Amino acid sequence: MIVTLLDTEAPPLRAQTSTQARQFVATKLSDLDGSAVLRVTGGWVG
């Protein structure tokens, strides 16, 4: 994937390289008030 991105004429600024990353970014982009991201990340920090 990285080689493909580097060979692209206009590569994106950011590229998610895993399914989990794509799902998390999709949640963040569709979350207008932050509540969905908080539900996902709330348990990450003790």
C-alpha positions as CSV (number, residue, x, y, z in Angstrom):
1,M,0.0,0.0,0.0
2,I,2.8,2.5,0.9
3,V,4.6,1.9,-2.4
4,T,1.3,2.4,-4.3
5,L,0.7,5.7,-2.4
6,L,4.3,6.9,-3.2
7,D,3.8,6.1,-6.9
8,T,0.6,8.1,-7.0
9,E,0.8,11.4,-8.8
10,A,-1.1,13.2,-6.0
11,P,-1.1,11.0,-2.9
12,P,-3.4,11.9,0.0
13,L,-2.1,13.7,3.0
14,R,-3.2,10.8,5.2
15,A,-3.9,7.2,4.4
16,Q,-5.3,4.6,6.8
17,T,-3.5,1.3,6.3
18,S,-5.8,-0.9,8.3
19,T,-9.5,-1.7,8.6
20,Q,-9.5,-0.6,12.2
21,A,-8.0,2.7,11.3
22,R,-10.5,3.3,8.5
23,Q,-13.4,2.5,10.9
24,F,-12.1,4.8,13.6
25,V,-11.6,7.7,11.1
26,A,-15.1,7.1,9.7
27,T,-16.5,7.4,13.3
28,K,-14.5,10.6,14.0
29,L,-15.6,12.2,10.7
30,S,-19.2,11.5,11.2
31,D,-19.3,12.4,14.9
32,L,-20.6,16.0,15.2
33,D,-20.5,16.3,19.0
34,G,-17.7,14.0,20.0
35,S,-19.9,11.5,21.8
36,A,-19.2,8.5,19.5
37,V,-15.5,9.0,19.8
38,L,-15.7,9.3,23.5
39,R,-17.6,6.0,23.7
40,V,-14.9,4.3,21.6
41,T,-11.9,5.9,23.4
42,G,-13.3,6.3,26.9
43,G,-11.7,3.2,28.3
44,W,-8.3,3.7,26.6
45,V,-6.9,5.9,29.4
46,G,-7.0,4.6,33.0
